[in-house]
């Protein structure tokens, strides 16, 4: 019965990671006038962080169903 507890804790940790990644101080670091493959660095960071969170959540949820 330990699996649902660990599953919930990992999802809470990912939520907190998302709050950290999309909080002002970290976003401010990427709000500069640089481009990555023609995309402003801030937009590239937001998209990469969003994709990373989705991938991590998918790993946690899929691991629990096995």
N, CA, C and O atoms as a GROMACS GRO file, in nm:
protein
  264
    1UNK      N    1   0.081  -0.120   0.000
    1UNK     CA    2   0.000   0.000   0.000
    1UNK      C    3   0.085   0.126   0.000
    1UNK      O    4   0.032   0.237   0.012
    2UNK      N    5   0.212   0.111  -0.013
    2UNK     CA    6   0.301   0.226  -0.011
    2UNK      C    7   0.301   0.301  -0.144
    2UNK      O    8   0.339   0.419  -0.146
    3UNK      N    9   0.260   0.239  -0.255
    3UNK     CA   10   0.266   0.300  -0.387
    3UNK      C   11   0.181   0.427  -0.401
    3UNK      O   12   0.232   0.526  -0.452
    4UNK      N   13   0.054   0.428  -0.358
    4UNK     CA   14  -0.024   0.551  -0.375
    4UNK      C   15   0.035   0.670  -0.299
    4UNK      O   16   0.025   0.784  -0.344
    5UNK      N   17   0.097   0.644  -0.185
    5UNK     CA   18   0.157   0.752  -0.107
    5UNK      C   19   0.276   0.810  -0.183
    5UNK      O   20   0.288   0.931  -0.193
    6UNK      N   21   0.362   0.725  -0.235
    6UNK     CA   22   0.478   0.770  -0.311
    6UNK      C   23   0.434   0.841  -0.438
    6UNK      O   24   0.492   0.942  -0.476
    7UNK      N   25   0.331   0.788  -0.502
    7UNK     CA   26   0.276   0.848  -0.623
    7UNK      C   27   0.229   0.991  -0.596
    7UNK      O   28   0.260   1.082  -0.672
    8UNK      N   29   0.156   1.010  -0.489
    8UNK     CA   30   0.107   1.142  -0.452
    8UNK      C   31   0.219   1.236  -0.415
    8UNK      O   32   0.216   1.354  -0.451
    9UNK      N   33   0.319   1.186  -0.346
    9UNK     CA   34   0.432   1.270  -0.307
    9UNK      C   35   0.512   1.316  -0.429
    9UNK      O   36   0.559   1.430  -0.433
   10UNK      N   37   0.527   1.228  -0.526
   10UNK     CA   38   0.599   1.266  -0.647
   10UNK      C   39   0.521   1.371  -0.727
   10UNK      O   40   0.581   1.463  -0.782
   11UNK      N   41   0.390   1.357  -0.733
   11UNK     CA   42   0.310   1.456  -0.803
   11UNK      C   43   0.313   1.592  -0.733
   11UNK      O   44   0.317   1.696  -0.798
   12UNK      N   45   0.313   1.590  -0.600
   12UNK     CA   46   0.325   1.716  -0.526
   12UNK      C   47   0.461   1.778  -0.550
   12UNK      O   48   0.471   1.900  -0.565
   13UNK      N   49   0.566   1.697  -0.552
   13UNK     CA   50   0.700   1.749  -0.580
   13UNK      C   51   0.707   1.810  -0.720
   13UNK      O   52   0.771   1.914  -0.739
   14UNK      N   53   0.642   1.748  -0.818
   14UNK     CA   54   0.641   1.804  -0.953
   14UNK      C   55   0.561   1.933  -0.959
   14UNK      O   56   0.597   2.025  -1.033
   15UNK      N   57   0.453   1.943  -0.883
   15UNK     CA   58   0.378   2.067  -0.874
   15UNK      C   59   0.466   2.180  -0.819
   15UNK      O   60   0.466   2.291  -0.871
   16UNK      N   61   0.540   2.150  -0.713
   16UNK     CA   62   0.629   2.250  -0.654
   16UNK      C   63   0.741   2.287  -0.750
   16UNK      O   64   0.782   2.403  -0.755
   17UNK      N   65   0.791   2.190  -0.826
   17UNK     CA   66   0.891   2.220  -0.927
   17UNK      C   67   0.834   2.313  -1.033
   17UNK      O   68   0.902   2.406  -1.078
   18UNK      N   69   0.710   2.289  -1.074
   18UNK     CA   70   0.645   2.376  -1.171
   18UNK      C   71   0.628   2.517  -1.118
   18UNK      O   72   0.649   2.614  -1.190
   19UNK      N   73   0.591   2.528  -0.991
   19UNK     CA   74   0.579   2.661  -0.930
   19UNK      C   75   0.714   2.732  -0.928
   19UNK      O   76   0.720   2.852  -0.952
   20UNK      N   77   0.819   2.659  -0.902
   20UNK     CA   78   0.952   2.718  -0.902
   20UNK      C   79   0.995   2.759  -1.042
   20UNK      O   80   1.049   2.868  -1.061
   21UNK      N   81   0.971   2.673  -1.141
   21UNK     CA   82   1.014   2.701  -1.278
   21UNK      C   83   0.942   2.821  -1.339
   21UNK      O   84   1.000   2.893  -1.420
   22UNK      N   85   0.816   2.843  -1.300
   22UNK     CA   86   0.738   2.951  -1.360
   22UNK      C   87   0.720   3.069  -1.265
   22UNK      O   88   0.629   3.149  -1.284
   23UNK      N   89   0.806   3.080  -1.166
   23UNK     CA   90   0.800   3.192  -1.073
   23UNK      C   91   0.887   3.306  -1.124
   23UNK      O   92   0.977   3.285  -1.205
   24UNK      N   93   0.860   3.427  -1.078
   24UNK     CA   94   0.924   3.547  -1.129
   24UNK      C   95   1.077   3.545  -1.125
   24UNK      O   96   1.138   3.575  -1.227
   25UNK      N   97   1.142   3.512  -1.014
   25UNK     CA   98   1.288   3.524  -1.015
   25UNK      C   99   1.356   3.440  -1.124
   25UNK      O  100   1.453   3.484  -1.185
   26UNK      N  101   1.305   3.320  -1.147
   26UNK     CA  102   1.368   3.235  -1.248
   26UNK      C  103   1.332   3.282  -1.389
   26UNK      O  104   1.415   3.278  -1.479
   27UNK      N  105   1.209   3.327  -1.408
   27UNK     CA  106   1.170   3.380  -1.539
   27UNK      C  107   1.249   3.506  -1.573
   27UNK      O  108   1.280   3.530  -1.690
   28UNK      N  109   1.280   3.585  -1.474
   28UNK     CA  110   1.356   3.709  -1.494
   28UNK      C  111   1.496   3.680  -1.549
   28UNK      O  112   1.551   3.760  -1.625
   29UNK      N  113   1.554   3.567  -1.511
   29UNK     CA  114   1.687   3.532  -1.560
   29UNK      C  115   1.688   3.512  -1.712
   29UNK      O  116   1.790   3.536  -1.777
   30UNK      N  117   1.576   3.467  -1.768
   30UNK     CA  118   1.568   3.438  -1.910
   30UNK      C  119   1.505   3.552  -1.990
   30UNK      O  120   1.490   3.541  -2.112
   31UNK      N  121   1.467   3.659  -1.925
   31UNK     CA  122   1.405   3.773  -1.992
   31UNK      C  123   1.513   3.869  -2.041
   31UNK      O  124   1.522   3.983  -1.995
   32UNK      N  125   1.594   3.821  -2.134
   32UNK     CA  126   1.700   3.902  -2.193
   32UNK      C  127   1.682   3.904  -2.344
   32UNK      O  128   1.606   3.825  -2.399
   33UNK      N  129   1.752   3.992  -2.408
   33UNK     CA  130   1.736   4.010  -2.552
   33UNK      C  131   1.829   3.916  -2.630
   33UNK      O  132   1.918   3.960  -2.702
   34UNK      N  133   1.807   3.787  -2.613
   34UNK     CA  134   1.881   3.685  -2.688
   34UNK      C  135   1.782   3.592  -2.756
   34UNK      O  136   1.668   3.578  -2.713
   35UNK      N  137   1.828   3.530  -2.863
   35UNK     CA  138   1.741   3.441  -2.940
   35UNK      C  139   1.805   3.304  -2.950
   35UNK      O  140   1.926   3.290  -2.961
   36UNK      N  141   1.721   3.202  -2.948
   36UNK     CA  142   1.763   3.064  -2.963
   36UNK      C  143   1.689   3.007  -3.083
   36UNK      O  144   1.569   2.980  -3.076
   37UNK      N  145   1.760   2.988  -3.192
   37UNK     CA  146   1.700   2.942  -3.319
   37UNK      C  147   1.590   3.036  -3.365
   37UNK      O  148   1.489   2.992  -3.420
   38UNK      N  149   1.608   3.166  -3.344
   38UNK     CA  150   1.513   3.265  -3.388
   38UNK      C  151   1.397   3.287  -3.293
   38UNK      O  152   1.308   3.368  -3.322
   39UNK      N  153   1.395   3.218  -3.180
   39UNK     CA  154   1.288   3.231  -3.080
   39UNK      C  155   1.346   3.305  -2.960
   39UNK      O  156   1.457   3.274  -2.915
   40UNK      N  157   1.272   3.403  -2.906
   40UNK     CA  158   1.323   3.469  -2.786
   40UNK      C  159   1.351   3.368  -2.675
   40UNK      O  160   1.278   3.271  -2.657
   41UNK      N  161   1.458   3.393  -2.602
   41UNK     CA  162   1.504   3.297  -2.501
   41UNK      C  163   1.398   3.270  -2.395
   41UNK      O  164   1.385   3.156  -2.349
   42UNK      N  165   1.322   3.371  -2.356
   42UNK     CA  166   1.218   3.351  -2.256
   42UNK      C  167   1.112   3.253  -2.305
   42UNK      O  168   1.069   3.166  -2.229
   43UNK      N  169   1.069   3.267  -2.430
   43UNK     CA  170   0.968   3.176  -2.485
   43UNK      C  171   1.023   3.034  -2.497
   43UNK      O  172   0.951   2.938  -2.470
   44UNK      N  173   1.148   3.022  -2.537
   44UNK     CA  174   1.210   2.889  -2.547
   44UNK      C  175   1.218   2.824  -2.409
   44UNK      O  176   1.193   2.704  -2.395
   45UNK      N  177   1.253   2.902  -2.307
   45UNK     CA  178   1.260   2.848  -2.170
   45UNK      C  179   1.122   2.802  -2.122
   45UNK      O  180   1.109   2.693  -2.067
   46UNK      N  181   1.020   2.884  -2.142
   46UNK     CA  182   0.886   2.848  -2.097
   46UNK      C  183   0.839   2.720  -2.165
   46UNK      O  184   0.785   2.632  -2.100
   47UNK      N  185   0.860   2.710  -2.296
   47UNK     CA  186   0.820   2.589  -2.367
   47UNK      C  187   0.898   2.467  -2.319
   47UNK      O  188   0.839   2.361  -2.300
   48UNK      N  189   1.029   2.481  -2.299
   48UNK     CA  190   1.111   2.368  -2.254
   48UNK      C  191   1.071   2.324  -2.112
   48UNK      O  192   1.064   2.204  -2.085
   49UNK      N  193   1.047   2.419  -2.023
   49UNK     CA  194   1.007   2.384  -1.887
   49UNK      C  195   0.871   2.317  -1.886
   49UNK      O  196   0.849   2.222  -1.812
   50UNK      N  197   0.779   2.366  -1.969
   50UNK     CA  198   0.645   2.307  -1.979
   50UNK      C  199   0.654   2.164  -2.032
   50UNK      O  200   0.590   2.074  -1.978
   51UNK      N  201   0.735   2.142  -2.137
   51UNK     CA  202   0.752   2.009  -2.193
   51UNK      C  203   0.818   1.915  -2.093
   51UNK      O  204   0.781   1.798  -2.083
   52UNK      N  205   0.914   1.964  -2.018
   52UNK     CA  206   0.980   1.883  -1.916
   52UNK      C  207   0.882   1.840  -1.808
   52UNK      O  208   0.882   1.724  -1.767
   53UNK      N  209   0.799   1.932  -1.763
   53UNK     CA  210   0.700   1.897  -1.661
   53UNK      C  211   0.601   1.793  -1.711
   53UNK      O  212   0.567   1.700  -1.638
   54UNK      N  213   0.555   1.807  -1.834
   54UNK     CA  214   0.462   1.709  -1.890
   54UNK      C  215   0.529   1.572  -1.899
   54UNK      O  216   0.466   1.471  -1.865
   55UNK      N  217   0.654   1.567  -1.943
   55UNK     CA  218   0.724   1.439  -1.954
   55UNK      C  219   0.743   1.375  -1.816
   55UNK      O  220   0.726   1.254  -1.800
   56UNK      N  221   0.779   1.455  -1.716
   56UNK     CA  222   0.798   1.400  -1.582
   56UNK      C  223   0.667   1.351  -1.522
   56UNK      O  224   0.664   1.246  -1.457
   57UNK      N  225   0.560   1.425  -1.542
   57UNK     CA  226   0.429   1.381  -1.492
   57UNK      C  227   0.387   1.252  -1.561
   57UNK      O  228   0.334   1.162  -1.496
   58UNK      N  229   0.410   1.242  -1.691
   58UNK     CA  230   0.376   1.119  -1.764
   58UNK      C  231   0.455   1.001  -1.710
   58UNK      O  232   0.402   0.891  -1.697
   59UNK      N  233   0.584   1.022  -1.679
   59UNK     CA  234   0.664   0.914  -1.622
   59UNK      C  235   0.610   0.869  -1.487
   59UNK      O  236   0.604   0.750  -1.459
   60UNK      N  237   0.572   0.963  -1.403
   60UNK     CA  238   0.521   0.927  -1.270
   60UNK      C  239   0.389   0.854  -1.282
   60UNK      O  240   0.369   0.753  -1.214
   61UNK      N  241   0.300   0.902  -1.366
   61UNK     CA  242   0.168   0.839  -1.379
   61UNK      C  243   0.179   0.702  -1.444
   61UNK      O  244   0.114   0.607  -1.400
   62UNK      N  245   0.259   0.689  -1.547
   62UNK     CA  246   0.275   0.560  -1.615
   62UNK      C  247   0.344   0.458  -1.526
   62UNK      O  248   0.309   0.340  -1.530
   63UNK      N  249   0.439   0.500  -1.448
   63UNK     CA  250   0.509   0.407  -1.360
   63UNK      C  251   0.414   0.350  -1.256
   63UNK      O  252   0.430   0.235  -1.214
   64UNK      N  253   0.316   0.428  -1.214
   64UNK     CA  254   0.222   0.384  -1.111
   64UNK      C  255   0.125   0.278  -1.164
   64UNK      O  256   0.078   0.195  -1.086
   65UNK      N  257   0.093   0.280  -1.294
   65UNK     CA  258  -0.006   0.187  -1.348
   65UNK      C  259   0.050   0.048  -1.369
   65UNK      O  260  -0.028  -0.046  -1.386
   66UNK      N  261   0.179   0.029  -1.369
   66UNK     CA  262   0.238  -0.102  -1.394
   66UNK      C  263   0.235  -0.189  -1.272
   66UNK      O  264   0.280  -0.303  -1.276
   0.00000   0.00000   0.00000
